[in-house]
């Protein structure tokens, strides 16, 4: 039972260790990861070659292999962020010297020394880099002196030539480390700036959405948002609920065609197919919950609402405006006493008739003039009030025919 409980934890810990050794994203750690991978591969190869190709005693071979294991463990610890004391630099150089003495030739560990120097040279502290370079160079010189390899002058000159690059490697890799740190710093600043801009944009979007919602909910004009494809109401404000009489949940179960007659719904579908969101339009009639029809003017715009393509509509009830306009028009062209057309309407109709006659040149228009005989006697005998009643009665009689 305990084994089944602990195995997932061990597996997770192992996966975390592997993830820690995975190639990183930033350039500096990626270079260090590459150098670490090469160092570990070289150490493993040396550990395998020392017993086979080396001429050292068995004890020296065991010490060399143990040194490589200790070095590999320390390198991984350094890469994962472990603290490194200054004394360890000298200890590492001494261990590498031990390995080189047990190896067939000092040149066997030369590339590993250069790799470790390159890794440590990317440190920020230039003084410490100089000490590391001195330790590794001393390890290389010691291995060349203690090596059992032939000591001809040509080979010694070759050792000197190959070891002369230690200062160059230290300087170049230190400069490369500084450059990569600056690149990474610039990258972090750019990412931080991008994140800050994104955060501000998100805050702006949220603030805009909150302002829109406040304006939408508290606006005295009826407003709603409906789905551009299904035409279902997605949101309605309080003014729409109050003006139309439907509850909010009733609205959200309806489409925009449900508040119209069948003929009006067909006309709206055709208009939507032709124009999309319609923009500003009038001449529409909406049905309220109590069955009344109101004349409206709408102003519609496309938008994205809750990740949907939607249409925002502002509605203005113009029923009273149309009634007032009709009343004003009627008063302008009809007599207030009799309700019959007045002189202005007569002039308008006469002008239209004359224009038609001039275009067609057919029968000329005819005007019939009626007069009330003895009407003056009515005004003089019983007064103008009774005279107005007579005119109104004659007007009603004329309008009924």
N, C-alpha and C positions, 0 to 999 in steps of 0.2 A: 504493500500500500504506500509506504513512504517512498519507494523507488518511483512509482508512477506519479507521485506528487512533485518530486524534485527534478525529474527528467525535463519537463518543459522549461523549468527555470534555468537549468544548465544549458539547454539548447538556446534559449533566448540570450543568455550571457555570452555563449559562443558566437551567436550571430552579431551581437553588439561589438565583440572584439573584431570580428571580420569587417564589420562596417567601419570601425575606427581605422582599419588598415586599407580601406578602399581609396582609390585616387580622389583627392579633394578637388574642390572647384577653383580655389584661388591659385594663381600662377606660382607664387613662392612655395606653398606647401606641395604643389604638384611636382616642382623641381626636386624638393627634398624627398618626396615619396619615390621619385625615380632613382635618386642616388641611394636611398635606403634599399630599394629592391635590388639594385646592382651590388651593393655592399653585402647583403644577405646571400645573394647567389654566389658571389666570390668567396665568401667565408665558407659556404657549404662545399664549394669545389675544392678549396684548400684543405678543409677537414678530410676530404676523401683522398686527396693526392699525397698528403704528408706521409701516411703509412706506406704508400705504394712507391712513390718516386723519391722520397727523402732518404738521406743516409744517417739520420739522427737515431739515437738510441730510443728504445721503446718508451722510457720514462719521458724523454723530451717530446716524443710524439703525443703521448697522453696529455702532457702539459699544454702543448700547442693546440690540441683539439679542445681541451677544456677552456683555454683562453679564447678560442673562436666562439665557443658557446656563450661564454660570459660577455664577449663583445657584442654578439648578435642580440642577446637579451637587452643589453644597455642601449644599443642603437634603437631598438623598437621602443624602449621606454622614453628615450629622448624625443623620438618622433611624436609620441603620444602626449608630450608636454611635461614629462618628468623633470624635476629639478636636477641640475648638473653642477656639481662642485668643481671649482677650478683644478683641484688635485686630480680629478678623474681624467683630465686631459693628459697629464703625465703618465697616469696608470694605463690609459689606453695605448699610448705610444710604447710603453714598456711591454705590454701584452703583444702588440704587433711586432715588436722586436723579437720576442720569444718565438712567435710563429715564423718569422722570416729566417731565424737561425735554424729551425727545424725543417724549413722548406729546402728544396733542391738548390735554389738560387735566390739572392735578394730581389731579383727582378720579378720573382713570382708574386711578391706582395706589393710591388711598386704601384701597380694600378689601384690596388685597394687603398694604399696610403694616399694616393692622389684623390681618390673618391671621398675618403673620409675628410681630407683637408678641404676639398670643395664644399662638403656639407657644413663643416664647422666654420669655414670662411664667410659663409653668408650670414654669420652672426652680426648684430648691430654694433657690438663693441670692437672697434678696430684694434685696441691694445691687446685684447684677449685673442684676436685672430693672429696677431704677431707671435704670441706665445705658443699657440697651437701649431703654427707653421714651424716654429723652432723645435717643438717636441717631435713632430713627425719627421722633420729633416734629420734630427738626431737619431731617431729610430732607423731611418734608412741608412745613415752613415754607419751606425753600429752593426746593422745586418751585413753591410758590405765588408766591414772589418772582420767580423766574426764568422763570415761565411766560409765554408770549406771549399768553395769553388776555386778554380785556378786564379792565381793572382798576378797574371801578366800585366804589363803596363798598358796594353791595348784594352784589356777588359776593365782595368781600373779607370782608364780614361772614359770608357763607355759608361761606367757607373756615375762618374762625375757629370758627364753630359746629361744623362737622364735625370739626375737629381737636381740639376740646376733650375728646373722649372718650378720648384716648390714656391719660391717667392712670387713668380708670375701667376701661378694658379691661385694663390692666396689673395693677391690684389684683384685679379679679374673676377673671381667668385664673390669677393666682398662687394665690389662695385655692382655686380649683377644682383646680389641680394638687396642692396640699397635701391636699385632701380625697380626691382619687383615689389619691394615694400611700398614705394611711391605709387606704382601702378595700382597695387591693391588698395592703398589709401584713397587714391582717386576713384577707384571703383566703388569702395564703400561709401564715399561721399556722394557719388552719383546715385547709388542705390538708395541712400538715405534721402537725398533730394527727391528722387522719383517717388519713394514711399510717402514723403511729406506732401508732395503735389497730389498724389493719389488720395491721401487722407483728406486733404483740403477739398479736392474735387468731390469725394464722397460726402463730406460734410455739407458742401454746397448743394449737392443733389438732394440730400436729406432735408436741408433747410428749405430748398425750393419746393420739394414735395409737401413739406409741412405747411408752407405758406399757401400753396395751391389748395391744399385740403381745407385750410381755414377759410380762404376766400370762397371756395366751392360751397362749404357747408353753411357759411353765414351770409351768403349773397341773397338779397331779397328777390332776385329774379329766379324763376325755376331753371334748374340745370340738371343735366344727366349725362352719363357716359354709357355708350352701348357698344357691344362687340361688332366690329366691322364685317365679320363673316356671318355670325348667327343672328345679329340684330337684337340680341337679348340685352336688357338693361343690366349694366354692371354696377352702377352707382347713381344715386339720385340725392339731391340736397333737400333740406327741410322745406324750402319754398315750394319745390315741386310736390312734395307730399301734401302740404297745406293747400296748394292751389288746385290739385287734381283730385284730392280726396282719397287716393289709394294709400294704403300703408306701405312702408318701405319694403317689407318682405313680399307684398303683393307686386309691387313694381318689379322687383328682382326676379319674379317668375314670369314676367311678361316680355313681349318684344315690342318694338316701336310701332308695329302694325296693329297691335291690340287696342291702341287708343285712337283708332281711326275707323271710318266706315270701310266696307269692302272696296268700294270704288276709289276712295282716297288711298287705301293701301296699295292698290294696283298702280295708281299714278305715282306713288312714292317709289315703288320698286323700279318702275321704268326710269324715274329721275335718278335714282341711285346707280343703276347700271350705266347711265349715260354720263353722269357728272361726279360720281363718287360721294364726297362729303357734302355736296350741294353749296357750301359756303353760306352766304346770306340769301335767304329766300322768304317769300311771303305767299299768301293765298292758300294757306293750309288751315284745316279745321281739326281740332283735337276733341276727343270725347272724355269728359270727366266721369268719375265713378257714379255720380247721380244721374248720368244720362244727358247732361247738357253738352252742347257743342260750342266751343269757343274758337274765334279766329286768332291765329297766332302768326308771328314772324319769328323765324329761327335763324341762328347763326352757328354754323357747324365747322369744326376743324378736326383734322386727323391728329392722333397722338398715340403713344404707347402707354397702356394702362395695365399694370400687373403682368408685364411681359406679353401683352396681347396687343394686336392691332385694333385700335378702337377709335370711336368718333365722339368728340365732346360737343354738346349741343346746349346753347343758351336760348331760352324761349321767352318771348315777350307777347303777352296777351294784348291784342289790339282790337278786341271786340268792342269796347266802349269807344275807342277812337273811330272805328268804322261807323258805328251808330251816330256819333257826333258829326262825322263828315257827311253822312247821308242826310242827317237832319239839317245841317247847314246848306247842303245843296238843295234840299227841298224848299227850305225857306227862301233861298235866293231865287228860285224859279217858280214859286207858287205864292198866291195871295194868302195872307194870314187870316183873312176873314172868311173867304169862301173855300179855300183849299184848292182852287182852280189854278192852272198855269197863269203866270202874270206876264207883264209886258216884256220882261227880259227873256223868258222862255219863248214868247211869241217871236221876238226878234231873232233868237237863235234858230228856231225851227223854220222861220221864213227864209233866213239866210241859207240854210241847208237846202231847202226846196229850190231856191233860185239857183244855187250852184249846180244842183242835179239837172235842172232844166237847161242851163247853159251848156252842160256837157252833152246832154242827150238830144236837146232840141225837139222834144216831143210836146205833149200837151202842157201848157203853162199851168202853174199852180193857181189854185182858187182859194180865196179867203172869204169866210162867211162871218158877217158881223151882226150880232144880235143886240137889240136895244130894248130897254124896258120903258114902255109908254106910261106916262103919268107918274113916274117915280119921284119926280121933284115934288109933286103934290103930297106924296107920303111923307117926305122929309119935312115939308113945311107944316103939315097938319098934326102929325104925331111925334115928330122929332127924329133926329139922326139915329138914335139908338134903335128905334123900330125900323127905320130905313135899313140899317145894317142887318137886322134880322131878316128882312125881306130879301136882301141880296144873298145872304147865306142860304136861305131856303131855296132860292132859285139856283144857287150853285150846287146844292145837294141834289136838286131835281135834275140838273144838267149832267152831274157826274154819275147819276144812277142809270142814265140811258146809254 
